[in-house]
Amino acid sequence: NLRVDGDVAVNNFLMQMMSDAVGKNFERSRHSDMACLGTAFLAGLAKGVWVNKEELKALIHSDKLFEPGPNRSEITIFYEHWQNAVHRSKHWAVSS
């Protein structure tokens, strides 16, 4: 599973599309900003609030799991077209 968080991860449509495109499960964290929580976890480990990372794993909970759906082939084709467009656009600007 790929764990996702942040503002973009709130968008269910985008998370499902990404899961379909990549072919992996996307597991959205219950907390929208894991950077802050990660910082708190590291500080707590340093100060002995938690003994090890195993204790922290019990504190991390998922909000939603996105699994690749049956329309994966359609999304994969769309993603390949998008990659081709990105590749072609890299050569639009000419250096002088």
TORTOR-173972 format. One record per residue (C-alpha): residue in three letters; x, y, z. Coordinates in steps of 0.1 Angstrom, whole numbers, plus 5000, padded with zeros to 4 digits. Layout:
<pts>
ALAXYZ...
</pts>
This chain:
<pts>
ASN500050005000LEU501050364993ARG500250595022VAL499050935012ASP498251255030GLY498051635024ASP495551855007VAL495551654974ALA494751334992VAL491451475003ASN490151444967ASN488551104965PHE488351114927LEU492051194923MET493050924947GLN491050664929MET492350774896MET495950754909SER495350414924ASP493950294890ALA496850444871VAL499650314893GLY497949984900LYS498550004938ASN496350054968PHE496450404982GLU495850435019ARG494750785030SER495750885065ARG493151005089HIS495351305096SER495651545066ASP499151665075MET501451375085ALA504551605085CYS503351765117LEU502451435132GLY505751285121THR507651565138ALA505751515170PHE506451135168LEU510251195164ALA510251445193GLY508351195214LEU510750915205ALA513751135214LYS512251225248GLY511150875257VAL507350925253TRP507450615231VAL509950345233ASN510150245197LYS508550275162GLU506349975168GLU504450185194LEU503950455169LYS502550225142ALA499550155165LEU498750535165ILE498650565127HIS495150505113SER493750515078ASP490750715067LYS490150535034LEU491650265012PHE491550314974GLU492049994954PRO492649974916GLY489349944900PRO488049764869ASN488550074847ARG492350054853SER493049994816GLU491250314806ILE493150514831THR496450354821ILE495950454785PHE495050814796TYR498150814818GLU500350704789HIS498950984767TRP499651234794GLN503251114798ASN503751144760ALA502351504761VAL504651594790HIS507651454771ARG506751644739SER506151974758LYS509751964772HIS510952054737TRP508652354730ALA510952614744VAL514152684725SER517152814744SER518853114728
</pts>
